């Protein structure tokens, strides 16, 4: 990170830019500039600065898994044999494409994962043959989501 940005605080313009982009990430910088009555160059510079600082991690296209045949979302509490196996377990779980989120957590589980599957047969295969067969995983507990009611970014 550039030293001149090490103590950078978000100002009102930064918050406004982020808020607009969080609503619609495909909006052009020129349109943001018009809304905020600044130049397109100002938006570009601010965005680059926030990317360099790690405030913006990237942008992504979000698809609806159900519309492309993935009808089951499940959350998986993973118990490791030993906490020291975490890094190896992460590397192994990265190779399983159905694992879309993984968190190292406190509480009863060592890790908590979100997985997406086509149907219950696919879920069973991913759990039994892929995840539970990994070295270091002692056992898992599965929670199937019936509906995602809220999904949003943090509000600025």
N, C-alpha and C positions, 0 to 999 in steps of 0.2 A: 504494500500500500504506500502511496506517495505520502511523504512526511507532512506536506502542507494540508492534507485532509485528516490527519490523525485525530484532531479535536473537532471534527465537523459535526454541527448540530443541524438537524432538519429545520428549515424555516417554513413559513407559511406557503411560499411558492412550491417548495419541494413536496409538501403535504398535498397541495392541490393537484400537482402533476401526478403523484402516486394515486390519489383518489380517483382521478379520471381514468388512468390506465387500469386500475383494479376493476373498474366497471366495464371497460372495453379495451383489452390489450392491443387490439388491431387498429385503434384510432391513430391516424398520422400525427406526427409531431407538429406539423403546420396547423392542424385543426386544434390541437391543445393550445398552441401559441395564440391563436385567434380568441379562444375562449378566455384565456388568462391575460390577454392584451400584453403579450411580450413577443419577442422575436423567436422564430423557429430555431435559430442558433442557440438562444438561451435554453430552450428545452433540451436540445441535443447535449449541450455542455452539462446541464444539471443531471441528465440521465446517465451520461458517461461517468460523472463523479460518483453518483449513487451506486453504479455498477462496480466501480473500483473499490468503493468502501464495503461492498458486500451487502448493502441495504437491498439491492435488487439482485436476486439470485438467477434470474433468467425469465424467459417467457415460454409459454407452452400452449399447444393446442389441446383442448380438453374434449375428449369424446365421451359419449354416453355408453358405458360398457354393455348395457342391456340391448341397445340398438345394434350392436355388432355381435350379439350372441353370447355374451357373458352375463348370465342371469343371477348368479349367486355371489354375494359379497359376504365374506366371513372374517371374523377377527379371531386371532389365534394367540392364546397365551402360551409361551414357550418356556419350559423349564430346562435349564442346562444342568448337566452333571456337575460342572464346576464353573464358577464365574470367569475363570481364566480362559475358558473356551469361547468367550464371546466373539473375539476377532475372527477366529476360524469359522464360527457358525455364520457370521455375517457374510464372509466370502462365499460360503457354500450356498446360503440363501439367495445371494445375488444372482446365481445361475438359474433360479426357478422363476420364470417370467410371470407366474401368477401372483408372486409376492410383489405388491405394489407399494407398500410402506412397511418400514421396520423401525421399531423404537427400542432402545435400551432403557429399561425403566426400573423404578423402585416398586416395592410391594411384593406380591406373591410370585409374579412371573419375572424371569430374567429378561425376556424380550416380549414385545407385543407386535404382531404383524397384521396387516390387512391383506387379504388375498381375494382375487376375483377368479371365478370359474364359470364354465358354461352351464353346468347342471350339477346335481348331487353326485352323479357317478364320477364326473371330473373332479369334484371336490374330494371325494373319497380317495381317488388315485393320487392327487397332489398330497393329501395328508399322509396316507399309508406308505406310498412308494417313494415319494420325493422328500418330504419334510421329516417325517419320523425316522427315516432311514439315515439321516445325516449323523455324522460323528459328533458326539457331545450333547445331542439333544436327548434328554431323559424322557420327557413326555410333553404332551400338548393338551390344551383345552380349547375347544372350538365354540364360538358364538356366531350364529348365523344372523345376519342383518335382514330384517323383513322390509325395511324402508329407510332410506336416507332422508331425514326430515330437514336437516340444516347442514349446509356446507358453505363456508364463506371464508374470506380472508379476514385478518384482524382489521378492525376499523381504526383509522388514523384520526 
